[in-house]
Amino acid sequence: MRFSFLLVSLLFFASCYEGERNCSDFRTGTFEFEALSGTEVFKTTITRNDSIEIDFFDGKSDTSSIRWINDCEYVLEKLHPKNQAEKKAILIKILTTHKNTYTFEFSEVGKTKTSKASARKVGP
């Protein structure tokens, strides 16, 4: 009986364990992520340094400034927005990290609706 109580207690605490986030490992570098829109998968490559992010998608590039809030959160603002929608800042939160991948959540600043995606680090 004592053994089963100990086992159940260990399982309970193990299920509450949240893995360590090593967000600083993903602050700079080259990353790839894929997003599903309808039935199409879109692949984007991102090159990020401490203050600038360049997105490469469908043969085009787009540059945004980065303002880091903490090690795991930053705000993106396009440097050359083409319309009103592109003028809106995007909040990125790194939720989990594992080896060379991270899962993140993103939303317009001030909005509650979020989306999630994962990215893989492919370069320094």
Buried (B, 14 or more C-beta within 10 A) or exposed (E): EEEEEEEEEEEEEEEEEEEEBBBEBBBBBBBBBEEEEEEEEEEBBBBBEEEEBBBBEEEEEBEBBBEBEEBBBBBBBBEEEEEEEEEBBBBBBBBBBEEEBBBBBEBEEEEEEEEEBBBEBEEE
